[in-house]
């Protein structure tokens, strides 16, 4: 592993004056990749402090020349099964981070000095890890008042990314599927890890949301992990993503589920129902073949969430 300090000559040099250029030589499947890890500066009572963030872990030092060695040591610690993490789970109140790795069909989450958890579904790994952290009292007061948040790892900077939306399957009696979706580092694509591979589509006027849903759903169905393509749906979209997608759809009136109006839209191949999650300022979508299909899917999901669904006659 090679790590050197380089001056930033870009437009953001005021906020990020340096990078640690870190090249993985042989240690992982990313051999030959060079990561440019931003260095930020802050003033403290002890003078200037230089800071780097790698996979959610922050390291600081008063000596900027110490950062390449610090970065190399931290990356070495994060390597597992010859890989760097694809995600991390964050327990905010406990201030703990749990790296998550992808290899073939499996997803692995690790704990410091404790067990690792694996499954083909990220949703199940989070469930296993959550149960374990509840049992040992890590997740908040009495282990019940905190939850795990997922972030993606930027494979250019090793910083963290928030998901722009999620793809999820919540069908009673079946294993859940849940995968966060991220923008690529160049802002030209969205991607997720599903069905043993990174799945990505180009960003294109909002239709990328449904294009990625279709791509992932087809691959999950081939693997026997999805019976109906519409069972996989986009959830918790940022408003700007929904606005771009909505502009490509045709309004089809409203339905009412549990006393809540749900706008409907369609394109040439499917119908979409919009649920505003006001507590998060995010939008969840239901996908189906027509208004009745959307009505039934929303009713089942509301019941699963304990909403006590009222379906109009």
C-alpha positions in Angstrom: 0.0 0.0 0.0 1.3 3.4 -1.0 0.1 6.7 0.6 1.3 10.2 -0.3 0.2 13.7 0.6 -0.8 15.8 -2.4 -1.9 19.5 -2.7 -5.3 20.1 -4.1 -5.3 22.4 -7.1 -9.0 22.1 -7.7 -11.8 24.7 -7.2 -12.5 23.4 -3.7 -8.9 23.9 -2.5 -10.1 26.4 0.1 -12.1 23.8 2.0 -9.9 20.8 1.0 -6.3 22.0 0.7 -4.8 18.5 0.4 -5.5 14.9 -0.5 -4.0 11.7 0.7 -3.5 9.7 -2.5 -3.7 6.0 -1.4 -2.9 3.2 -3.8 -3.8 -0.4 -2.9 -1.1 -2.5 -4.4 -1.9 -6.1 -3.6 -4.1 -6.3 -0.5 -7.6 -6.5 -2.1 -9.7 -7.0 -5.2 -9.2 -3.3 -5.7 -5.5 -3.7 -6.3 -4.2 -0.8 -8.5 -7.0 1.6 -7.4 -6.0 5.0 -6.2 -8.2 6.7 -3.6 -8.1 10.5 -3.2 -8.9 11.0 0.5 -9.8 14.7 1.3 -7.9 16.5 4.0 -9.7 19.2 5.9 -8.3 21.8 8.3 -9.8 23.1 11.5 -8.5 25.5 14.2 -8.4 24.4 17.8 -6.8 25.6 21.1 -3.8 23.5 20.0 -3.5 25.1 16.7 -4.3 23.6 13.3 -5.7 20.1 13.2 -5.8 18.1 9.9 -8.6 15.6 9.5 -9.4 12.7 7.2 -12.6 10.5 7.0 -12.4 6.9 5.8 -15.5 4.8 5.7 -17.0 6.9 8.5 -14.0 6.8 10.8 -12.4 10.2 11.5 -8.7 10.6 12.2 -7.0 13.9 13.2 -3.4 15.0 13.7 -1.6 18.3 14.2 1.1 17.0 11.9 -0.2 16.9 8.3 2.7 14.7 7.3 1.4 12.0 9.6 -1.8 11.6 7.7 -0.6 9.2 4.9 0.6 6.7 7.4 -2.6 7.1 9.5 -4.7 6.5 6.4 -2.7 3.4 5.4 -3.1 1.9 8.8 -6.8 2.6 9.0 -7.5 1.1 5.5 -5.5 -2.0 6.4 -7.7 -2.4 9.5 -10.8 -2.1 7.3 -9.8 -4.8 4.8 -11.7 -8.0 5.2 -12.1 -11.0 2.9 -9.6 -9.1 0.6 -12.1 -6.3 0.3 -13.0 -2.8 1.5 -16.5 -2.2 2.8 -19.3 -1.5 0.3 -21.5 0.0 3.1 -21.3 0.8 6.7 -24.1 0.6 9.3 -24.1 3.5 11.8 -25.5 3.5 15.3 -25.7 7.3 15.8 -26.4 7.5 19.5 -23.9 4.8 20.4 -21.4 6.4 17.9 -20.5 3.0 16.5 -19.7 2.0 13.0 -20.1 -1.5 11.5 -18.5 -2.2 8.1 -20.4 -4.3 5.6 -18.8 -6.3 2.8 -20.2 -7.8 -0.4 -18.8 -11.0 -2.0 -20.7 -13.0 -4.6 -24.1 -13.8 -3.2 -23.2 -13.0 0.4 -23.3 -9.7 2.4 -21.1 -9.7 5.6 -21.4 -7.3 8.6 -18.6 -7.3 11.1 -18.4 -6.2 14.8 -15.3 -5.3 16.8 -14.1 -8.4 18.5 -17.5 -10.0 18.1 -19.4 -12.1 15.6 -19.9 -11.5 11.9 -23.3 -11.8 10.3 -24.0 -12.9 6.7 -26.9 -13.5 4.4 -27.8 -13.0 0.7 -30.1 -10.1 1.7 -28.7 -6.9 3.2 -32.1 -6.5 5.0 -31.5 -9.8 6.9 -27.9 -8.8 7.8 -29.2 -5.6 9.3 -31.8 -7.5 11.2 -29.3 -10.0 12.6 -26.9 -7.2 13.6 -29.7 -5.2 15.1 -30.8 -8.1 17.2 -27.3 -8.7 18.4 -26.7 -5.1 19.3 -30.0 -5.0 21.2 -29.0 -8.1 23.1 -25.7 -6.5 24.2 -27.3 -3.1 24.9 -25.4 -1.1 22.3 -28.4 0.4 20.5 -29.5 3.2 22.8 -31.1 3.0 26.2 -31.9 -0.6 27.1 -30.8 -1.4 23.6 -34.2 -0.4 22.1 -34.1 3.4 21.3 -31.6 3.5 18.4 -31.5 1.9 14.9 -28.9 1.3 12.3 -28.5 3.7 9.4 -26.8 2.6 6.2 -24.3 4.6 4.2 -22.5 3.7 1.0 -18.7 4.0 0.6 -17.5 6.3 -2.2 -14.9 4.3 -4.0 -13.1 7.4 -5.2 -12.6 9.2 -1.8 -13.6 6.4 0.7 -16.1 8.9 2.2 -19.7 8.1 2.9 -22.8 8.7 0.7 -26.4 8.9 1.8 -28.8 6.7 -0.3 -30.9 8.7 -2.8 -33.6 6.0 -2.4 -34.1 2.3 -1.5 -35.3 -0.7 -3.4 -37.3 -3.0 -1.1 -39.6 -6.0 -1.0 -41.9 -6.4 2.0 -44.2 -9.3 1.2 -45.8 -11.1 4.1 -44.4 -14.6 4.6 -41.4 -14.0 2.4 -37.8 -12.9 3.1 -37.4 -9.1 2.9 -35.2 -7.5 0.4 -33.8 -4.1 1.1 -31.0 -2.3 -0.9 -29.9 1.3 -0.7 -29.3 3.1 -4.0 -26.5 5.7 -4.5 -25.3 8.1 -7.0 -21.9 7.3 -8.6 -19.0 9.5 -7.8 -19.2 11.2 -11.2 -22.9 11.9 -10.8 -23.8 10.1 -14.0 -25.3 6.9 -12.7 -27.2 5.3 -9.9 -26.3 1.9 -8.5 -27.0 -0.7 -5.9 -25.6 -4.1 -5.0 -28.1 -6.8 -5.7 -28.2 -10.4 -7.0 -24.4 -10.9 -6.6 -23.3 -7.8 -8.5 -23.3 -4.1 -8.7 -26.3 -3.0 -10.7 -26.3 0.4 -12.3 -28.1 2.5 -14.9 -27.4 6.0 -16.3 -29.2 9.0 -14.9 -31.7 10.1 -17.4 -34.5 12.6 -16.6 -36.0 10.6 -13.7 -36.6 7.4 -15.6 -33.5 5.9 -14.0 -35.5 5.1 -10.9 -37.8 2.7 -12.7 -35.0 1.5 -14.9 -33.0 0.3 -11.9 -36.0 -1.1 -10.2 -36.7 -3.2 -13.4 -33.1 -4.3 -13.7 -32.8 -5.4 -10.1 -36.3 -7.0 -10.1 -35.5 -9.1 -13.1 -32.3 -10.4 -11.6 -33.9 -11.2 -8.3 -36.6 -13.1 -10.1 -34.0 -15.1 -12.0 -32.5 -16.1 -8.7 -35.8 -17.2 -7.3 -35.9 -14.3 -4.8 -38.9 -12.4 -6.3 -42.1 -13.8 -7.6 -43.7 -10.7 -9.0 -41.6 -7.8 -10.5 -43.9 -5.2 -8.9 -43.2 -6.6 -5.4 -39.9 -4.7 -5.6 -40.6 -1.0 -5.2 -38.7 2.3 -4.8 -39.0 3.8 -1.3 -37.9 7.0 0.5 -37.0 8.9 -2.6 -35.6 12.4 -2.2 -38.1 14.9 -3.5 -35.9 16.0 -6.4 -35.7 12.4 -7.7 -39.5 12.0 -7.5 -40.1 15.4 -9.2 -38.0 14.4 -12.2 -39.6 11.0 -12.4 -43.1 12.4 -12.0 -42.6 14.7 -14.9 -42.3 11.7 -17.2 -45.6 10.1 -16.0 -49.2 10.7 -16.8 -51.5 11.7 -13.8 -54.4 9.2 -13.3 -56.3 10.7 -10.4 -56.3 9.5 -6.7 -57.2 6.6 -4.6 -57.7 6.6 -0.8 -56.0 4.2 1.6 -56.5 4.6 5.3 -58.1 7.9 4.8 -55.1 9.2 2.9 -55.2 10.4 -0.7 -52.7 8.7 -2.9 -52.0 10.2 -6.3 -51.7 7.8 -9.2 -49.6 8.0 -12.3 -48.8 5.8 -15.3 -46.5 5.3 -18.3 -46.8 2.8 -21.1 -46.0 -0.2 -19.0 -47.0 0.3 -15.4 -48.9 2.4 -12.8 -47.3 4.2 -9.8 -48.8 5.3 -6.5 -47.3 8.1 -4.5 -47.1 8.0 -0.7 -45.6 11.1 0.9 -43.6 10.2 4.1 -43.9 13.6 5.7 -42.0 12.8 8.8 -38.9 12.1 6.5 -39.7 14.5 3.6 -39.3 11.5 1.4 -41.6 9.7 -1.1 -42.4 6.0 -1.3 -43.9 4.5 -4.4 -46.1 1.5 -5.1 -45.9 -0.2 -8.6 -48.6 -2.2 -10.2 -50.5 -2.9 -13.4 -53.5 -0.6 -12.7 -55.3 1.4 -10.0 -56.8 -1.7 -8.4 -53.4 -3.4 -8.2 -51.9 -0.3 -6.5 -54.8 -0.1 -4.1 -54.3 -3.7 -3.0 -50.5 -3.4 -2.7 -50.8 -0.2 -0.6 -53.5 -1.7 1.6 -51.3 -4.8 2.4 -48.3 -2.5 3.1 -50.3 -0.2 5.4 -51.6 -3.3 7.3 -48.0 -4.6 7.6 -47.0 -1.3 9.1 -49.9 -1.5 11.6 -51.9 1.4 10.0 -55.3 -0.3 10.1 -56.2 0.0 6.5 -59.6 1.2 5.3 -60.1 0.2 1.7 -63.0 2.1 0.0 -65.6 0.1 -1.7 
